Amino acid sequence: MTISVGERLPEITLVKAGVEGPEQVSSADYFAGRRIALFAVPGAFTPTCSARHLPGYVEKGADLKAKGVDEIACISVNDAFVMAAWAKATDAQGITMLADGNGDFARAVGLSSDSSKFGMGTRSQRYAMIVDDGVVTALHVERPGEFKVSSADHLLSSM
C-alpha cells in the first residue's frame, strides 16, 4: 500500500553519501524535526534523472528553502558510492544523496517499481514529497514513463 499524506514515514536504515564516505542513518532520525523535500529517482546516471530531475532541484534549491524547506534530499535504489559519484558528476550542490541500496525504503512506502525488463531489477518509482517532522504532507507520484509532478517546479507550485 502506498504511503499517503498525513502518514509517518516508516523506520528504515538509509545510507547517506557523506563527505567522509557512507553514513548509516535511520529515517526516523533523519526526518525528525525538519521539513525536507524528498525526491526519488529510478536510478542515478539514468537519462531523465541526470538531465532533468536532479538538475531541477539543484536549480530551484534556494526557492524551495525560501518556502520553508530545511533540506533537499534525493533517494534512489543505488549504493552510497554511486550516489556520491553521481552528485560529484552533476555538481549537485545542496542536495543530500540518500542510498536505498536494497530498496527497503521504496518497498516500505509502497513506491517500488519492477524495472527488470530494463535490466534494472526492483527500483523506486519517480516521486516527490514534503516531509514535516517525519510526516508526509505532500506527495506527487509520477505515472510510469512520465516526468511532470515530481519536478522541482511542480513541487514549488504546489506549496
C-alpha distance (Angstrom), angle and dihedral (degrees) to the residues before:
residue distance angle dihedral
M1 . . .
T2 3.79 . .
I3 3.78 117.6 .
S4 3.80 113.8 -107.6
V5 3.76 137.1 -148.9
G6 3.80 108.0 -81.3
E7 3.80 95.1 32.6
R8 3.78 125.7 114.6
L9 3.80 117.6 -118.2
P10 3.81 114.2 -107.8
E11 3.79 119.7 -106.5
I12 3.80 106.9 -102.2
T13 3.78 132.4 153.6
L14 3.80 111.6 -115.3
V15 3.78 129.4 -178.7
K16 3.77 118.3 -126.9
A17 3.78 116.9 -150.9
G18 3.81 96.4 -127.4
V19 3.77 133.6 -177.3
E20 3.81 90.3 -107.6
G21 3.80 92.9 44.5
P22 3.81 133.5 -88.7
E23 3.81 115.9 -6.6
Q24 3.80 121.6 -167.8
V25 3.79 112.8 -134.6
S26 3.77 131.4 176.8
S27 3.78 114.0 -126.5
A28 3.81 89.2 -132.0
D29 3.81 91.5 58.0
Y30 3.79 95.9 38.9
F31 3.81 95.8 53.4
A32 3.83 96.6 36.3
G33 3.78 118.1 119.8
R34 3.79 96.8 -4.7
R35 3.77 141.4 89.4
I36 3.79 109.5 -122.6
A37 3.78 131.3 -175.7
L38 3.80 104.0 -145.9
F39 3.77 121.7 -171.7
A40 3.78 126.1 -177.8
V41 3.77 128.5 -150.7
P42 3.81 129.9 -168.9
G43 3.79 91.5 -125.3
A44 3.76 145.3 -12.7
F45 3.80 114.1 -106.5
T46 3.81 92.7 19.0
P47 3.83 115.3 136.3
T48 3.82 104.4 -107.0
C49 3.79 92.8 34.7
S50 3.80 93.2 52.9
A51 3.80 99.8 36.6
R52 3.81 100.7 40.7
H53 3.79 119.1 -0.8
L54 3.82 103.2 54.6
P55 3.83 95.2 33.7
G56 3.81 90.3 53.3
Y57 3.79 91.3 58.4
V58 3.80 92.2 45.6
E59 3.81 89.8 50.8
K60 3.83 95.0 45.1
G61 3.81 97.2 39.0
A62 3.81 95.0 108.5
D63 3.81 90.9 47.7
L64 3.81 91.5 52.3
K65 3.78 91.2 48.2
A66 3.81 89.8 49.3
K67 3.82 86.5 58.6
G68 3.80 92.1 55.4
V69 3.80 103.5 -87.3
D70 3.81 111.1 144.1
E71 3.79 96.8 -167.1
I72 3.79 140.1 5.7
A73 3.78 117.5 -142.2
C74 3.78 133.7 -175.1
I75 3.80 119.2 -155.2
S76 3.78 128.5 -168.1
V77 3.79 139.9 162.2
N78 3.79 91.2 -104.4
D79 3.78 131.9 103.2
A80 3.81 122.2 -94.8
F81 3.81 92.5 -106.9
V82 3.81 91.5 57.4
M83 3.80 91.0 45.3
A84 3.82 90.9 50.9
A85 3.81 92.0 47.6
W86 3.81 90.6 48.8
A87 3.81 91.5 50.1
K88 3.80 90.1 50.4
A89 3.82 94.0 45.5
T90 3.81 92.4 50.5
D91 3.82 97.2 36.7
A92 3.81 88.9 -123.8
Q93 3.78 95.7 -178.8
G94 3.78 114.9 177.0
I95 3.80 94.7 22.9
T96 3.80 121.2 109.7
M97 3.78 110.2 -142.7
L98 3.79 115.3 -143.1
A99 3.77 121.3 -168.6
D100 3.80 119.1 -147.4
G101 3.78 91.4 -178.8
N102 3.79 97.4 170.8
G103 3.79 95.3 35.3
D104 3.81 92.1 -116.0
F105 3.80 94.1 137.5
A106 3.80 93.2 45.2
R107 3.81 90.5 52.1
A108 3.82 94.0 43.0
V109 3.82 92.4 55.0
G110 3.81 91.3 42.6
L111 3.80 94.0 -116.1
S112 3.78 103.4 113.4
S113 3.77 120.9 126.9
D114 3.79 133.1 -156.5
S115 3.80 105.4 -125.7
S116 3.79 95.4 163.0
K117 3.81 92.0 119.2
F118 3.82 85.4 66.5
G119 3.81 92.8 45.9
M120 3.80 91.8 -107.9
G121 3.82 102.1 108.0
T122 3.78 118.8 -151.7
R123 3.80 113.1 -7.1
S124 3.77 138.9 161.0
Q125 3.74 124.9 -85.0
R126 3.79 115.0 -117.1
Y127 3.81 110.3 -98.7
A128 3.78 145.9 136.4
M129 3.77 128.8 -143.1
I130 3.76 140.9 174.4
V131 3.78 113.1 -133.3
D132 3.81 118.8 -164.2
D133 3.80 112.9 -166.8
G134 3.81 90.9 -28.7
V135 3.82 96.1 -44.9
V136 3.80 122.6 110.5
T137 3.81 108.6 -122.5
A138 3.81 97.9 168.7
L139 3.80 131.3 20.7
H140 3.80 128.7 -176.9
V141 3.82 115.9 179.9
E142 3.79 120.6 -172.7
R143 3.75 123.6 -130.8
P144 3.82 111.3 -118.8
G145 3.79 112.2 -73.5
E146 3.81 94.7 10.2
F147 3.78 133.8 112.4
K148 3.79 110.5 -167.4
V149 3.79 118.5 92.9
S150 3.80 97.4 41.0
S151 3.80 94.1 55.7
A152 3.79 121.7 113.4
D153 3.80 89.6 -118.3
H154 3.80 92.5 54.9
L155 3.79 92.9 45.2
L156 3.81 90.0 51.2
S157 3.79 92.6 48.7
S158 3.81 90.7 52.0
M159 3.81 94.8 53.1
